[in-house]
Amino acid sequence: MAKKIKVTVIRPTKPLLLGDFGKVLFITKEADKPYKKYTKLDDVKTDFGADSKMYKGVETFLSQEDSDGNVIQPDVWYCASKATPNEEFLDSLPTGDFYGVIVDFYDEEFTKALAKWLTRNVKFAIVANSTAENNKLKESVRIYFMAGKAEGGNLDIFGLPAYTFAQGINGRWSDRRILGVDPSAKTLTEESDNEEGNINYTRNFVGYNAVTSGSWCADGVRHADQTIKIDAIVHNIETNLARMLIEEKNTTMDGEGIPKVEALLNRVMLTMGKQGAVAKNNSGEYLFKVTVPSIEDASAQTGLTVDDYINRTLRNVKIDFTISTEIEKIEVTLIWHDEPLTA
């Protein structure tokens, strides 16, 4: 199903920088500790203490391995803790450093405020949820609920972002093994209850101790990687077009300027394809098409009107693309033959 996303590039009223898509902020519900940038685990230990939920969680975050056995080593991350987290706390956070937010506790009112804050600031969060089938917060496409204890100490929630954020925007969310943690759902009943509440969980599966169950956002319709890929595409389009308007000469609404816009958008989408956000066809070509209006077309639907020239607005620029989609289920038909098969 095609979905329209409007991107309007104007003189910005806020910084275009959303924060690095690979950087994360960890939030725990402990003694108040201010927002701070970290590059060493020992510094977290010094600030929070060896027995803190933050230290144990970040230790888990930094101990994850890729499929070749190499330890994933993010170069920077951010931490903050608040005994009574609220909307004021969220509004005090800088927003240009990180994209992912990891919340290691469940508080319904705080989560409601968080959902609005994520939308305003274009970010994505992994949030502990202890309510299972009674979960009432099912609206946000910017929250990935993960079953966990309301008071915190959910190590799998700390381990997951090593794969889903630190390794890029095409990080897989479903079927992610998380090392050194216990599964959050240990029975089929727990699994079923979480699924009813649009809550993902970790389970013991095919020999791995903790594997994520799904990629659903809180709304049960959007997948986490889809939200992140769309954010990345929109951000790159906005940023590159804004830079072009600042830096380029003769970006005019005519046969000279409009092709520059077209060429730039093609480069942006090619880059997003290389980052894993755009699907490929059987020939390995990325599935996108950039369309710009012709100055010979004066229709409001596809071209440029007199008002467009007066307002200096280049409308009817369109990008059709196919977002890359992770395989999460495989259906195989096994056909039994008694007779010998022939070519």
C-alpha positions as CSV (number, residue, x, y, z in Angstrom):
1,M,0.0,0.0,0.0
2,A,1.4,3.4,-1.0
3,K,1.7,6.0,1.8
4,K,2.3,9.7,1.2
5,I,4.9,11.5,3.3
6,K,5.1,15.3,2.8
7,V,8.5,16.8,3.2
8,T,8.6,20.7,3.1
9,V,11.9,22.4,3.1
10,I,11.7,26.0,4.4
11,R,13.8,28.2,6.6
12,P,13.8,26.0,9.6
13,T,12.4,27.1,13.0
14,K,14.5,24.4,14.7
15,P,17.7,22.6,13.9
16,L,17.5,20.0,11.2
17,L,19.9,17.8,13.1
18,L,17.9,15.0,14.7
19,G,20.9,13.3,16.3
20,D,23.0,10.4,15.1
21,F,20.7,7.4,14.2
22,G,23.3,5.1,15.8
23,K,23.5,6.9,19.1
24,V,21.2,6.0,22.1
25,L,20.2,7.5,25.4
26,F,19.5,5.2,28.3
27,I,17.1,6.3,31.0
28,T,16.6,4.5,34.3
29,K,14.4,5.2,37.3
30,E,17.1,5.6,40.0
31,A,18.7,8.4,42.0
32,D,18.8,11.6,39.9
33,K,21.8,11.7,37.6
34,P,22.1,14.4,34.9
35,Y,22.2,13.7,31.2
36,K,25.8,12.9,30.2
37,K,27.9,11.6,27.3
38,Y,29.9,8.4,27.9
39,T,32.6,6.6,26.1
40,K,33.9,4.3,28.8
41,L,32.0,1.8,31.0
42,D,34.1,2.6,34.0
43,D,32.8,6.2,33.9
44,V,29.3,4.8,34.2
45,K,30.4,2.7,37.1
46,T,31.9,5.8,38.8
47,D,28.8,7.9,38.3
48,F,26.0,5.4,39.0
49,G,27.7,2.6,41.1
50,A,28.5,-1.0,40.3
51,D,25.2,-2.2,41.7
52,S,23.1,0.3,39.7
53,K,20.6,-0.7,37.0
54,M,22.3,1.7,34.6
55,Y,25.8,0.2,35.1
56,K,24.6,-3.4,34.7
57,G,22.5,-2.4,31.7
58,V,25.3,-0.5,29.9
59,E,27.6,-3.4,30.6
60,T,25.2,-5.7,28.8
61,F,24.9,-3.2,26.0
62,L,28.6,-3.2,25.5
63,S,29.0,-7.0,25.6
64,Q,26.9,-7.9,22.6
65,E,28.5,-9.6,19.6
66,D,27.8,-9.7,15.8
67,S,27.2,-12.9,13.9
68,D,31.0,-13.4,13.5
69,G,31.7,-13.2,17.2
70,N,33.1,-9.7,17.2
71,V,32.1,-7.5,20.2
72,I,30.0,-4.6,19.1
73,Q,31.7,-1.5,20.4
74,P,29.7,1.7,20.1
75,D,32.0,4.7,20.5
76,V,29.6,6.9,22.5
77,W,26.3,6.7,24.3
78,Y,24.3,8.8,26.7
79,C,22.8,8.2,30.2
80,A,20.4,9.9,32.6
81,S,18.4,8.7,35.5
82,K,15.5,10.3,37.4
83,A,13.7,9.1,40.5
84,T,10.5,10.7,39.4
85,P,10.6,11.0,35.6
86,N,8.1,13.3,34.0
87,E,7.4,15.6,31.1
88,E,9.7,18.3,32.5
89,F,12.6,15.9,32.7
90,L,12.0,14.9,29.0
91,D,11.9,18.6,27.9
92,S,15.3,19.2,29.7
93,L,17.1,16.7,27.5
94,P,19.2,17.8,24.6
95,T,17.8,16.4,21.3
96,G,20.6,16.8,18.8
97,D,22.9,14.0,20.1
98,F,21.0,10.8,19.9
99,Y,18.1,9.2,18.1
100,G,17.3,6.0,20.1
101,V,15.9,6.2,23.6
102,I,15.9,3.2,26.0
103,V,13.6,3.3,29.0
104,D,14.3,0.6,31.5
105,F,11.0,0.9,33.5
106,Y,7.3,1.3,33.0
107,D,5.3,4.2,34.2
108,E,2.1,4.8,32.3
109,E,1.9,8.6,32.6
110,F,5.6,9.0,31.8
111,T,5.2,6.8,28.7
112,K,2.3,8.9,27.5
113,A,4.5,12.0,27.8
114,L,7.3,10.2,26.2
115,A,5.2,9.3,23.2
116,K,4.4,12.9,22.5
117,W,8.0,13.9,23.1
118,L,9.2,11.3,20.6
119,T,6.8,12.7,18.0
120,R,7.8,16.3,18.5
121,N,11.5,15.5,18.4
122,V,11.4,12.7,15.8
123,K,13.0,9.9,17.8
124,F,12.3,6.2,18.5
125,A,12.2,4.4,21.9
126,I,12.5,0.9,23.3
127,V,10.3,1.0,26.5
128,A,9.8,-1.7,29.2
129,N,6.2,-2.7,29.6
130,S,5.0,-4.8,32.5
131,T,1.2,-4.8,31.7
132,A,1.1,-7.7,29.2
133,E,-2.5,-8.2,27.9
134,N,-3.7,-5.2,29.9
135,N,-1.5,-2.7,28.0
136,K,-3.5,0.4,27.2
137,L,-0.9,2.4,25.3
138,K,-1.2,1.1,21.8
139,E,-1.1,4.2,19.6
140,S,2.5,5.2,19.0
141,V,4.6,4.2,16.0
142,R,7.6,5.5,17.8
143,I,7.6,3.1,20.7
144,Y,8.8,-0.5,20.7
145,F,7.4,-2.1,23.8
146,M,9.4,-4.9,25.3
147,A,8.2,-7.0,28.2
148,G,9.9,-6.2,31.4
149,K,9.7,-5.4,35.1
150,A,8.1,-2.0,35.9
151,E,10.9,-1.1,38.3
152,G,13.6,-1.7,35.8
153,G,16.7,-4.0,35.7
154,N,15.7,-5.4,32.3
155,L,19.0,-6.4,30.7
156,D,17.6,-7.5,27.4
157,I,16.2,-4.0,26.8
158,F,19.8,-2.7,27.2
159,G,21.2,-5.4,24.9
160,L,18.9,-4.9,22.0
161,P,20.0,-1.4,20.9
162,A,23.5,-2.8,20.2
163,Y,21.9,-4.4,17.1
164,T,19.0,-2.2,16.3
165,F,20.7,1.2,16.6
166,A,24.4,0.8,16.8
167,Q,24.6,-1.2,13.6
168,G,22.6,1.2,11.4
169,I,19.1,2.1,10.3
170,N,18.6,-1.3,8.7
171,G,19.0,-3.1,12.0
172,R,16.8,-6.2,12.4
173,W,14.4,-6.1,15.3
174,S,12.7,-9.5,15.2
175,D,14.6,-12.7,15.9
176,R,17.5,-10.8,17.5
177,R,19.6,-12.9,19.9
178,I,20.7,-11.0,23.0
179,L,23.7,-12.3,24.8
180,G,24.0,-12.7,28.6
181,V,20.4,-12.2,29.6
182,D,17.4,-14.2,30.6
183,P,14.2,-14.3,28.5
184,S,11.4,-12.0,29.6
185,A,8.7,-14.6,28.6
186,K,9.2,-18.1,29.9
187,T,5.8,-19.7,29.2
188,L,3.4,-19.8,26.2
189,T,0.8,-18.0,28.4
190,E,3.3,-15.1,28.9
191,E,4.1,-15.0,25.2
192,S,0.4,-14.9,24.3
193,D,-0.5,-12.2,26.9
194,N,2.3,-10.0,25.6
195,E,1.3,-10.4,22.0
196,E,-2.3,-9.4,22.9
197,G,-0.9,-6.2,24.3
198,N,1.3,-5.4,21.3
199,I,4.3,-6.0,23.5
200,N,7.4,-7.7,22.2
201,Y,9.5,-10.0,24.4
202,T,12.5,-12.3,24.5
203,R,12.2,-16.1,24.6
204,N,14.3,-19.1,24.6
205,F,14.4,-20.2,21.0
206,V,16.2,-22.8,18.8
207,G,19.1,-23.0,21.2
208,Y,19.5,-19.3,22.0
209,N,18.6,-18.1,25.5
210,A,17.0,-14.8,24.6
211,V,15.6,-14.0,21.2
212,T,13.3,-11.1,20.4
213,S,9.8,-12.1,19.3
214,G,8.9,-9.4,16.8
215,S,9.4,-6.0,15.4
216,W,6.0,-4.4,16.1
217,C,5.6,-0.8,17.2
218,A,3.1,-0.1,20.0
219,D,0.3,0.4,17.5
220,G,0.6,-3.2,16.2
221,V,0.6,-1.9,12.6
222,R,4.0,-0.3,11.9
223,H,7.3,-2.2,12.3
224,A,10.1,-0.5,14.2
225,D,12.6,-0.6,11.3
226,Q,10.0,1.0,9.0
227,T,9.6,4.0,11.3
228,I,13.4,4.4,11.6
229,K,14.0,4.0,7.8
230,I,11.3,6.6,7.0
231,D,12.8,9.0,9.6
232,A,16.3,8.6,8.1
233,I,15.0,9.2,4.5
234,V,13.0,12.3,5.5
235,H,15.9,13.6,7.5
236,N,18.4,13.2,4.7
237,I,16.1,14.8,2.1
238,E,15.4,17.8,4.4
239,T,19.1,18.2,5.3
240,N,20.5,17.9,1.8
241,L,17.8,20.1,0.1
242,A,18.4,22.8,2.8
243,R,22.1,22.7,2.3
244,M,21.6,22.9,-1.5
245,L,19.5,26.1,-1.1
246,I,22.2,27.6,1.1
247,E,25.2,26.6,-0.9
248,E,24.2,26.3,-4.5
249,K,24.0,29.2,-6.9
250,N,21.2,29.5,-9.4
251,T,18.8,27.1,-7.8
252,T,16.0,28.5,-9.9
253,M,12.5,27.4,-10.9
254,D,13.5,26.7,-14.5
255,G,15.4,24.4,-16.7
256,E,18.6,25.0,-14.7
257,G,17.6,24.8,-11.1
258,I,14.9,22.0,-11.2
259,P,17.3,19.4,-12.6
260,K,19.7,20.2,-9.7
261,V,16.9,19.2,-7.3
262,E,16.2,16.1,-9.2
263,A,19.9,15.0,-9.3
264,L,20.3,15.7,-5.6
265,L,17.2,13.6,-4.7
266,N,18.5,10.8,-6.8
267,R,21.8,10.9,-4.9
268,V,20.0,10.9,-1.6
269,M,17.8,7.9,-2.4
270,L,20.8,6.0,-3.8
271,T,22.6,6.7,-0.5
272,M,19.6,5.5,1.5
273,G,19.5,2.4,-0.6
274,K,23.1,1.6,0.3
275,Q,22.2,2.1,3.9
276,G,19.5,-0.6,3.6
277,A,16.4,1.5,3.5
278,V,15.3,1.0,-0.1
279,A,14.6,-2.4,-1.7
280,K,16.4,-3.8,-4.8
281,N,15.0,-5.4,-7.9
282,N,16.3,-8.7,-9.3
283,S,19.0,-6.8,-11.2
284,G,20.3,-5.2,-7.9
285,E,18.9,-1.8,-8.7
286,Y,17.3,0.3,-6.0
287,L,13.5,0.6,-6.4
288,F,12.9,4.4,-6.4
289,K,11.9,7.0,-8.9
290,V,12.2,10.8,-8.6
291,T,9.7,13.0,-10.4
292,V,10.0,16.7,-10.8
293,P,7.6,19.1,-12.5
294,S,8.2,20.5,-16.0
295,I,8.2,24.2,-16.4
296,E,6.0,23.6,-19.5
297,D,3.3,22.1,-17.3
298,A,1.1,24.7,-15.7
299,S,-1.4,22.4,-14.0
300,A,-1.8,22.5,-10.3
301,Q,-1.8,18.7,-10.0
302,T,1.5,18.0,-11.7
303,G,3.2,21.2,-12.7
304,L,3.8,24.8,-11.5
305,T,1.2,27.5,-11.4
306,V,1.6,31.3,-11.4
307,D,1.1,31.3,-7.6
308,D,4.0,28.8,-7.3
309,Y,6.3,31.2,-9.0
310,I,5.1,34.1,-6.9
311,N,5.5,32.1,-3.7
312,R,8.8,30.6,-5.0
313,T,7.6,27.1,-4.0
314,L,8.7,24.1,-6.1
315,R,5.7,21.8,-5.7
316,N,4.8,18.4,-7.2
317,V,8.2,16.9,-6.5
318,K,7.6,13.2,-5.9
319,I,9.7,10.2,-4.9
320,D,8.2,6.7,-5.3
321,F,10.1,4.0,-3.6
322,T,9.9,0.5,-2.1
323,I,11.0,0.3,1.5
324,S,13.2,-2.7,2.3
325,T,11.3,-5.4,4.3
326,E,12.8,-7.9,6.7
327,I,11.8,-11.6,6.3
328,E,10.3,-12.7,9.6
329,K,8.3,-15.7,8.6
330,I,9.2,-18.4,5.9
331,E,6.5,-20.7,4.5
332,V,7.9,-23.8,2.8
333,T,5.8,-26.4,1.0
334,L,7.3,-29.8,1.2
335,I,6.1,-32.1,-1.6
336,W,6.6,-35.8,-1.1
337,H,7.1,-38.0,-4.2
338,D,7.3,-41.8,-4.1
339,E,8.3,-41.9,-7.8
340,P,11.7,-40.7,-9.0
341,L,11.7,-37.0,-9.9
342,T,12.5,-36.1,-13.5
343,A,13.7,-32.8,-14.8
